[in-house]
């Protein structure tokens, strides 16, 4: 298991968009040297490249109706 920062994800996505899956796998392995299997690196790179931003959470009903003191 590993944690991917926003910066790492952006770099991997950019590599995927510019050079394809193999370039993204190389970028992933450069940032995460513990991943030494090319097939795994390519799979992880495809997954990260496909990530979508999390939509903003709507305010709760209580927060919308709260009056200022």
N, C-alpha and C positions, 0 to 999 in steps of 0.2 A: 504494500500500500504506500502511496505517496500523495503529497498535497501539491496541487498546481496553483500557483499564484495567478492573479490577473495578468501580470507582466509575462509570465511563462506561457500562459494560454494565448495571449495576443501574438507572441513571437512564433509559436507553433502554428497558429491559424494563418499568419502572414506567410510563413514558409510553405504551407499547404496551398494557399491561393497562388503564390508566385511560381512554385516549382513542383507542386504535386505531392503525392503521398510519401514518396521516398525522401524528398527534401524535408518534409515535416518530421519524418522518423529520425532523420539525422539531427535536426534541431532538438527534438525531444531527448535523444541520447546524449547530446552535448550538455543539456541542462540537467539531465538525470543520469549520471554515469553508471548507476547501479542497474540500469536496464540494459542488459547485454545481449538480448535476443532480438534479432531484427524483425521477426514476425510479430512479437509482442509490441515492439516499438511502433511498427506500422499500424497495428490495431489501436493502440492508445492514441496515436496521432490522429487517426480517422475519427475517433470518438471526440477528442478535444476540439478538432476542427469543426465538428458538427454541433458543438454547444451553442445554445441560444441564451441571450441575457434573460435573467429572471425578471418577470414583470414586477413593477412596483406594487406593493401591497396597498389595497385601499384602506382608508381610515375606518376604524370601527364606527358603528352607529352612535355609540356613546360619545366618542370624540367629536363627531360632527355636530352633535346637539349640545355640547357643553358650552355654557355661557361664561364669559370672562368675569372675574370677581370685581 
